[in-house]
Amino acid sequence: MHIYFLGICGTAMGNAALLMRELGHEVSGADTGIYPPMSTQLRKAGVEILEGWDAARLKRLAPDLVVVGNATSRGNPEVEWLLEARAVRYVSLPELLRKEVLGRRRNIVVAGTHGKTTTTCIAATLLRDNGGNPGWFVGGVPRDLPGGAAPGEEDSPFVIEGDEYDTAFFDKRSKFIQYEPAVFAINNIEFDHADIFRDLADIERTFIHGTRLVPRNGAIVANGDDSVVERVVGGVTWCPVVRVGIGEHCDVRIVDFREGPDGAAFTLLWRGAVWAKVRWALPGLFNARNAAMGATAAALLLRPRDPSQLRLDILAGFQGAKRRQERLVATPKVTVLEDFGHHPTAIASTLEALRLRYPNHHIHAAFEPRSNTAVRALLQDAFVAALAIADSIWLAPVHRGEKRPPEDRLNTKEMAEELVSRNRTAEFATSNKALLEMLRAAVDKASRKNPHLVVFFSNGSFDGIVSKFSDAINALPQTSLELGV
């Protein structure tokens, strides 16, 4: 079958295209803004990438199926042709995955506001290490798996990141509604995606719908420390609910958590008995919970009679996913991390963990408000509280801020003023280029004092300043910290 991807260079669409290619289909697609690394991976796999949108070209290609990405909307010439001509079948990405991959498998669907990518990577890595021959689909770039997607064996488990965001312009349900869970893991639930959800109750509703898809012989793995998750799973009677957390009521407990410059350590208990003692590199209790969630989900599929028999040794060397507390620079004077953080809770959790991991460092937090929720004013106070955990805060301009009315737009000037009133150094910039220069100058000026940790928080590109800053430091002798280049 010839499958054509409309918006092929996005991380999820590109990984799906590679997955279909590996399953033996002919694959092509179109996009704008074609750039590595996804374009490189696709072309290496023999996938044709076409530049821009062209309805006449799509008609000539006459694929058997078109996959429409959720970033594609009405007005796109290829979408308009699909709707008018009715000559080619079209589906959303989640529907493609359900029909071509998930429908016949025992699937782990990892959902929640935070930690989906890391938890999905952990579950897939543990299944591989324990002989499960799994398939997986990750909404990011894993560092411990050979790619973002793989089919695995047909009769083996499949692990997929279950986003609550909508599916396509013609299907506004959450993606995970399509994913046929045998195990539905819910990491946490907070208000997010303000462009499609009205309030927290609206988000709870979609997760409740997700729980109703779990069969009697499946299970729900729930964050037992999250009151919103408990509201969602509290009424479930049709399948087991396994709670994970630090509370004594949890089936899987995280105890003896410790964090320091050399890493983190914790013990997992399965219903009171020691399952494993873990020492690893990932920071924070939130990542320990991701590990416990991923391990529990994998164990319930692969070792259902005694989940504690699932070996967790491989976590000692686990690296996680790119852009999740990823270290880009490590010199005696400056460490640079990149993080996908775009929600106050995630930013606060990361900074709190980094305080323990880098106790003698001056922490700089650079934040780009970019997501459809982060660009709005409704979480402004929460962002201030989270960023105040750092010593110096550098605020990028609101992404496409001109598209939001001023009264509804995050106000970085007000944020900086409030942070200064809390005895923090804080600046807002009118461009990312200006922010880069400000950050360079600040680190230069303070270079004779404590070592510095610079963390970039964004779910987007940050206009390339992360790599520019990192490259400037990596190119210098370790005895120097003059960054002006």
For each residue, the residues with C-beta under 8 A, 3 or more apart:
1: 25 26 64 65
2: 25 26 27 28 61 62 63 64 65
3: 17 20 25 26 27 28 63 64 65 66 67 96
4: 27 28 29 30 58 61 63 65 66 67 88
5: 8 13 16 17 27 28 29 30 66 67 69
6: 29 30 66 67 68 69 72 76 78 79
7: 10 13 29 30 31 68 69 71 72
8: 5 13 14 17 28 29 30 31 42 47 49 69
9: 13 14 29 31 33 34 35 38 39 42 49
10: 7 13 14 31 38 69 71
11: 14 15 38 139 140 141 148
12: 15 16 69 93 139
13: 5 7 8 9 10 16 17 29 67 69 93
14: 8 9 10 11 17 18 38 41 42 148
15: 11 12 18 19 137 138 139 147 148 149
16: 5 12 13 19 20 67 93 96 97 137 149
17: 3 5 8 13 14 20 21 27 29 42 47
18: 14 15 21 22 41 42 45 47 147 148 149
19: 15 16 22 23 101 137 149 150 151
20: 3 16 17 23 25 27 96 100
21: 17 18 24 25 27 45 46 47
22: 18 19 45 150 151
23: 19 20 100 101 151
24: 21
25: 1 2 3 20 21
26: 1 2 3
27: 2 3 4 5 17 20 21 45 46 47 48
28: 2 3 4 5 8 47 48 49 50 61 63
29: 4 5 6 7 8 9 13 17 42 47 48 49 50 67
30: 4 5 6 7 8 49 50 51 52 53 54 57 58 78
31: 7 8 9 10 34 49 50 51
32: 51 52 53
33: 9
34: 9 31 39 49 51
35: 9 38 39
36: 39 40
37: 40 41 141
38: 9 10 11 14 35 41 42
39: 9 34 35 36 42 43 49
40: 36 37 43 44
41: 14 18 37 38 44 45 147
42: 8 9 14 17 18 29 38 39 45 47 49
43: 39 40 46 47 49
44: 40 41
45: 18 21 22 27 41 42
46: 21 27 43
47: 8 17 18 21 27 28 29 42 43
48: 27 28 29
49: 8 9 28 29 30 31 34 39 42 43
50: 28 29 30 31 54 57
51: 30 31 32 34
52: 30 32
53: 30 32 76 77 78
54: 30 50 57 58 77 78
55: 58 59 77 78 80 81
56: 59 60
57: 30 50 54 60 61
58: 4 30 54 55 61 63 66 78 81 82 88
59: 55 56 62 81 85 87
60: 56 57
61: 2 4 28 57 58
62: 2 59 87 88
63: 2 3 4 28 58 66 88
64: 1 2 3 88 89
65: 1 2 3 4 88 89 90 91 96
66: 3 4 5 6 58 63 78 82 88 89 90 91
67: 3 4 5 6 13 16 29 90 91 92 93 96
68: 6 7 72 79 82 90 91 92 93 168 169 170
69: 5 6 7 8 10 12 13 72 93 168
70: 92 93 165 166 167 168 169 175
71: 7 10
72: 6 7 68 69 76 79 168 169
73: 76 79 169
74: 79 80 169
75: 79 80
76: 6 53 72 73 79 80
77: 53 54 55 80 81
78: 6 30 53 54 55 58 66 81 82
79: 6 68 72 73 74 75 76 82 83 169
80: 55 74 75 76 77 83 84
81: 55 58 59 77 78 84 85
82: 58 66 68 78 79 85 86 88 90
83: 79 80 86
84: 80 81
85: 59 81 82 88
86: 82 83
87: 59 62
88: 4 58 62 63 64 65 66 82 85
89: 64 65 66
90: 65 66 67 68 82
91: 65 66 67 68 95 96 99
92: 67 68 70 95 96 167 168 170 171 178
93: 12 13 16 67 68 69 70 96 97 167 168 175
94: 97 98 167 175 176 177 178 179
95: 91 92 98 99 167 171 178
96: 3 16 20 65 67 91 92 93 99 100
97: 16 93 94 100 101 102 137 160 178 179
98: 94 95 101 102 103 178 179 180
99: 91 95 96 103
100: 20 23 96 97
101: 19 23 97 98 105 135 137 151 158
102: 97 98 105 107 158 160 178 179 180
103: 98 99 180
104: 154
105: 101 102 135 154 156 157 158 180
106: 157 158 182 183 301
107: 102 157 158 159 160 179 180 181 182 183
108: 120 123 157 158 159 160 181 182 183 185 297 298 301
109: 160 162 176 179 180 181 183 184 185 210
110: 116 119 120 123 159 160 161 162 185 187 293 294 297
111: 116 162 163 164 176 184 185 186 187 207 210
112: 115 116 119 185 186 187 188 189 223 229
113: 164 187 188 189 190 192 343 345
114: 187 188 190 286 343 345 346 349
115: 112 118 119 187 188 286 287 289 290 293
116: 110 111 112 119 120 139 161 162 163 187
117: 120 121 138 139 140 142 161 321 324 340
118: 115 121 122 282 287 290 294 320 321 324
119: 110 112 115 116 122 123 185 187 290 293 294 297
120: 108 110 116 117 123 124 136 137 138 139 159 160 161 294
121: 117 118 124 125 136 138 140 142 143 144 145 294 320 321
122: 118 119 125 126 290 291 293 294 295 298 315 318
123: 108 110 119 120 126 127 136 159 185 294 295 297 298
124: 120 121 127 128 134 136 138 142 145 159
125: 121 122 128 129 144 145 314 318
126: 122 123 129 130 294 295 298 299 310 311 312 314 315
127: 123 124 130 132 133 134 156 157 159 298 301 302
128: 124 125 132 133 134 145
129: 125 126 311 313 314
130: 126 127 298 302 303 310 311
131:
132: 127 128 156 157 298 301 302
133: 127 128 152 153 156
134: 124 127 128 152 153 156 157 158 159
135: 101 105 149 150 151 152 153 156 157 158 159
136: 120 121 123 124 145 149 150 152 158 159 160
137: 15 16 19 97 101 120 148 149 158 159 160 161
138: 15 117 120 121 124 141 142 145 148 149 161 321
139: 11 12 15 116 117 120 148 161 163
140: 11 117 121 148 161 321 322 323 324 340
141: 11 37 138 148 321 322 323
142: 117 121 124 138 145 147 148 320 321 322
143: 121 319 320 321 322
144: 121 125 317 318 319 320
145: 121 124 125 128 136 138 142 148 150
146: 150
147: 15 18 41 142 150
148: 11 14 15 18 137 138 139 140 141 142 145
149: 15 16 18 19 135 136 137 138
150: 19 22 135 136 145 146 147
151: 19 22 23 101 135 154
152: 133 134 135 136 156 157 158
153: 133 134 135 156
154: 104 105 151
155:
156: 105 127 132 133 134 135 152 153
157: 105 106 107 108 127 132 134 135 152 182 298 301 302
158: 101 102 105 106 107 108 134 135 136 137 152
159: 107 108 110 120 123 124 127 134 135 136 137 297 298
160: 97 102 107 108 109 110 120 136 137 179
161: 110 116 117 120 137 138 139 140
162: 109 110 111 116 174 175 176 179 181 184 210
163: 111 116 139 174 175 176
164: 111 113 174 175 176 192 193 203 206 207
165: 70 174 175 193 196
166: 70 171 172 173 174 175 196
167: 70 92 93 94 95 171 172 173 174 175 177 178
168: 68 69 70 72 92 93 171
169: 68 70 72 73 74 79
170: 68 92
171: 92 95 166 167 168
172: 166 167 196
173: 166 167 177 178 206 209
174: 162 163 164 165 166 167 177 206 209 210
175: 70 93 94 162 163 164 165 166 167 178 179
176: 94 109 111 162 163 164 179 181 184 210
177: 94 167 173 174 206 209 210 213
178: 92 94 95 97 98 102 167 173 175
179: 94 97 98 102 107 109 160 162 175 176
180: 98 102 103 105 107 109 213
181: 107 108 109 162 176 184 210 213 214 218
182: 106 107 108 157 214 215 217 218 219 301
183: 106 107 108 109 214 218 219 220 221 297 300 301
184: 109 111 162 176 181 210 211 213 214 218 219 220 221
185: 108 109 110 111 112 119 123 220 221 222 293 294 296 297
186: 111 112 189 207 210 220 221 222 223 229 232 233
187: 110 111 112 113 114 115 116 119 223 289 290 293
188: 112 113 114 115 223 226 228 229 345
189: 112 113 186 200 203 204 207 226 228 229 232
190: 113 114 200 203 228 343 345
191: 194 197 199 200 203 373
192: 113 164 197 203 343 371 373
193: 164 165 196 197 203 372 373
194: 191 197 372 373 376 378
195: 372 373
196: 165 166 172 193 372
197: 191 192 193 194 202 203 206
198: 201 202
199: 191 202 203
200: 189 190 191 203 204 228
201: 198 204 205
202: 197 198 199 205 206
203: 164 189 190 191 192 193 197 199 200 206 207
204: 189 200 201 207 208 228 231 232
205: 201 202 208 209
206: 164 173 174 177 197 202 203 209 210
207: 111 164 186 189 203 204 210 211 229 232
208: 204 205 211 212 232
209: 173 174 177 205 206 212 213
210: 109 111 162 174 176 177 181 184 186 206 207 213
211: 184 207 208 214 220 232 233 236
212: 208 209 238
213: 177 180 181 184 209 210
214: 181 182 183 184 211 218 219 220 236 238 239
215: 182 218 239
216: 238 239
217: 182 239
218: 181 182 183 184 214 215 239
219: 182 183 184 214 239 240 241 242 300
220: 183 184 185 186 211 214 233 236 239 240 241 242
221: 183 184 185 186 242 244 293 296 297 300
222: 185 186 226 229 230 232 233 241 242 243 244
223: 112 186 187 188 226 229 243 244 245 289 293
224: 229 230 243 244 245 247 249 250 251
225: 245 246 247 250 289
226: 188 189 222 223 229 230 245
227: 230 231
228: 188 189 190 200 204 231 232
229: 112 186 188 189 207 222 223 224 226 232 233
230: 222 224 226 227 233 234
231: 204 227 228 234
232: 186 189 204 207 208 211 222 228 229
233: 186 211 220 222 229 230 236 241
234: 230 231
235:
236: 211 214 220 233 239 241
237:
238: 212 214 216
239: 214 215 216 217 218 219 220 236
240: 219 220
241: 219 220 222 233 236
242: 219 220 221 222 251 252 296 300
243: 222 223 224 247 249 250 251 252
244: 221 222 223 224 250 251 252 253 254 289 292 293 296
245: 223 224 225 226 250 252 253 254 289 292
246: 225 250 253 254 255 257 285
247: 224 225 243 250 253
248: 253
249: 224 243
250: 224 225 243 244 245 246 247 253
251: 224 242 243 244 270 271 296
252: 242 243 244 245 268 269 270 271 275 292 295 296
253: 244 245 246 247 248 250 268 269
254: 244 245 246 257 266 267 268 285 288 289 292
255: 246 266 267 268 269
256: 265 266 267
257: 246 254 264 265 266 285 288
258: 264 265 266
259: 263 264 283 284 285 353 356 357
260: 263 264 356 357
261: 357 358 359
262:
263: 259 260 279 280 281
264: 257 258 259 260 279 280 281 282 283 284 287 288 353
265: 256 257 258 277 278 279 280
266: 254 255 256 257 258 277 278 288
267: 254 255 256 274 276 277 278
268: 252 253 254 255 274 275 276 277 278 291 292 295 312
269: 252 253 255 272 273 274 275
270: 251 252 273 275 307 308
271: 251 252
272: 269
273: 269 270 308
274: 267 268 269 277
275: 252 268 269 270 295 307 308 312
276: 267 268 295 311 312 313 315
277: 265 266 267 268 274
278: 265 266 267 268 288 291 312 315 316
279: 263 264 265 316
280: 263 264 265 291 315 316 317 318
281: 263 264 318 319
282: 118 264 287 288 290 291 318 320 325
283: 259 264 287 325 350 353 354 356 357
284: 259 264 287 288 349 350 352 353
285: 246 254 257 259 288 289 349 353
286: 114 115 289 290 346 349 350 353
287: 115 118 264 282 283 284 290 291 320 325 353
288: 254 257 264 266 278 282 284 285 291 292
289: 115 187 223 225 244 245 254 285 286 292 293
290: 115 118 119 122 187 282 286 287 293 294
291: 122 268 278 280 282 287 288 294 295 312 315 318
292: 244 245 252 254 268 288 289 295 296
293: 110 115 119 122 185 187 221 223 244 289 290 296 297
294: 110 118 119 120 121 122 123 126 185 290 291 297 298
295: 122 123 126 252 268 275 276 291 292 298 299 310 312 315
296: 185 221 242 244 251 252 292 293 299 300 307
297: 108 110 119 123 159 183 185 221 293 294 300 301
298: 108 122 123 126 127 130 132 157 159 294 295 301 302 310
299: 126 295 296 302 303 304 307 308 309 310
300: 183 219 221 242 296 297 303 304 307
301: 106 108 127 132 157 182 183 297 298 304
302: 127 130 132 157 298 299 310
303: 130 299 300 306 307 308 309 310
304: 299 300 301 307
305:
306: 303 309
307: 270 275 296 299 300 303 304 310
308: 270 273 275 299 303
309: 299 303 306
310: 126 130 295 298 299 302 303 307
311: 126 129 130 276 314
312: 126 268 275 276 278 291 295 315
313: 129 276 316
314: 125 126 129 311 317 318
315: 122 126 276 278 280 291 295 312 318
316: 278 279 280 313
317: 144 280 314
318: 122 125 144 280 281 282 291 314 315
319: 143 144 281
320: 118 121 142 143 144 282 287 324 325 326
321: 117 118 121 138 140 141 142 143 324 326
322: 140 141 142 143 326
323: 140 141 326 338 339 340
324: 117 118 140 320 321 339 340
325: 282 283 287 320 337 339 350 354
326: 320 321 322 323 337 338 339
327: 330 335 336 337
328: 336 337 338 466 467 470
329: 334 335 336 470 473 474
330: 327 335
331: 334 335 473 474 478
332: 451 478
333: 447 451 452 478 481
334: 329 331 443 451 452 453 454 473 481
335: 327 329 330 331 358 361 451 452 453 454
336: 327 328 329 453 454 455 456 466 469 470 473
337: 325 326 327 328 354 453 454 455 456
338: 323 326 328 455 456 466
339: 323 324 325 326 347 350 455 456 457
340: 117 140 323 324 346 457 458 459
341: 346 347 350 457 458 459
342: 346 347 369 370 371 373 374 457 458 459
343: 113 114 190 192 346 347 371 373 374 379
344: 347 348 379 382 383 385 386
345: 113 114 188 190 348 349 382 386
346: 114 286 340 341 342 343 349 350
347: 339 341 342 343 344 350 351 365 367 383 386 387 457
348: 344 345 351 352 385 386 389
349: 114 284 285 286 345 346 352 353
350: 283 284 286 325 339 341 346 347 353 354 455 457
351: 347 348 354 355 363 365 386 387 389 390 455
352: 284 348 349 355 356 389
353: 259 264 283 284 285 286 287 349 350 356 357
354: 283 325 337 350 351 357 358 363 453 455
355: 351 352 358 359 363 389
356: 259 260 283 352 353 359
357: 259 260 261 283 353 354
358: 261 335 354 355 361 363 451 453
359: 261 355 356
360: 450 451
361: 335 358 450 451 452 453
362: 391 392 446 449 450 451 452 453
363: 351 354 355 358 389 390 391 392 452 453 455
364: 390 391 392 393 394 439 442 443 452 453 454 455
365: 347 351 387 389 390 392 393 394 455 457
366: 393 394 395 396 435 439 454 455 456 457 462
367: 347 383 387 393 394 395 396 457 458
368: 396 399 432 456 457 458 460 462
369: 342 374 375 383 395 396 398 399 410 412
370: 342 374 375 399 458 459 460
371: 192 342 343 374 375 459
372: 193 194 195 196 375 376
373: 191 192 193 194 195 342 343 376 378 379
374: 342 343 369 370 371 379 383 410 459
375: 369 370 371 372 398 399 400 401 404 409 410
376: 194 372 373 379 404 408 409 410
377: 380 407 408 409 410 411
378: 194 373
379: 343 344 373 374 376 382 383 410
380: 377 383 384 410 411 414 415
381: 384 385
382: 344 345 379 385 386
383: 344 347 367 369 374 379 380 386 387 410 415
384: 380 381 387 388 415 418 419 422
385: 344 348 381 382 388
386: 344 345 347 348 351 382 383 389
387: 347 351 365 367 383 384 390 393 415 419 424 426
388: 384 385 393 419 422 424
389: 348 351 352 355 363 365 386
390: 351 363 364 365 387 393 424 455
391: 362 363 364 424 425
392: 362 363 364 365 424 425 426 442
393: 364 365 366 367 387 388 390 415 416 419 424 425 426 427
394: 364 365 366 367 426 427 429 435 438 439 442
395: 366 367 369 412 415 416 426 427 428 429 435
396: 366 367 368 369 412 429 432 435 458 462
397: 401 412 428 429 430 431 432
398: 369 375 401 404 409 410 412
399: 368 369 370 375 460
400: 375 403 404
401: 375 397 398 404 409 410
402:
403: 400
404: 375 376 398 400 401 408 409
405: 408 409
406: 409
407: 377
408: 376 377 404 405
409: 375 376 377 398 401 404 405 406
410: 369 374 375 376 377 379 380 383 398 401 415
411: 377 380 414 415
412: 369 395 396 397 398 415 416 428
413: 416 417 428
414: 380 411 417 418
415: 380 383 384 387 393 395 410 411 412 418 419 426 428
416: 393 395 412 413 419 420 426 427 428
417: 413 414 420 421 426
418: 384 414 415 421 422
419: 384 387 388 393 415 416 422 424 426
420: 416 417 423 424 425 426
421: 417 418
422: 384 388 418 419
423: 420
424: 387 388 390 391 392 393 419 420
425: 391 392 393 420 442
426: 387 392 393 394 395 415 416 417 419 420
427: 393 394 395 416 435 438
428: 395 397 412 413 415 416
429: 394 395 396 397 432 434 435 438
430: 397 434
431: 397 434 435 463
432: 368 396 397 429 435 436 462 463 465
433: 436 437 463 465
434: 429 430 431 437 438
435: 366 394 395 396 427 429 431 432 438 439 465
436: 432 433 439 440 465 468 469
437: 433 434 440 441
438: 394 427 429 434 435 441 442
439: 364 366 394 435 436 442 443 454 469
440: 436 437 443 444 469 472 483 484
441: 437 438 444 445 484
442: 364 392 394 425 438 439 445 446
443: 334 364 439 440 446 447 452 454 481 483
444: 440 441 447 481 482 483 484
445: 441 442
446: 362 442 443 449 450 452
447: 333 443 444 452 481 482
448:
449: 362 446
450: 360 361 362 446
451: 332 333 334 335 358 360 361 362
452: 333 334 335 361 362 363 364 443 446 447
453: 334 335 336 337 354 358 361 362 363 364
454: 334 335 336 337 364 366 439 443 469
455: 336 337 338 339 350 351 354 363 364 365 366 390
456: 336 337 338 339 366 368 462 465 466 469
457: 339 340 341 342 347 350 365 366 367 368
458: 340 341 342 367 368 370 396 461 462 466
459: 340 341 342 370 371 374
460: 368 370 399
461: 458 464
462: 366 368 396 432 456 458 465 466
463: 431 432 433
464: 461 467 468
465: 432 433 435 436 456 462 468 469
466: 328 336 338 456 458 462 469 470
467: 328 464 470 471
468: 436 464 465 471 472
469: 336 436 439 440 454 456 465 466 472 473 483
470: 328 329 336 466 467 473 474
471: 467 468 474 475
472: 440 468 469 475 476 483 485
473: 329 331 334 336 469 470 476 481 483
474: 329 331 470 471
475: 471 472 485
476: 472 473 480 481 482 483
477: 480
478: 331 332 333
479:
480: 476 477
481: 333 334 443 444 447 473 476
482: 444 447 476
483: 440 443 444 469 472 473 476
484: 440 441 444
485: 472 475
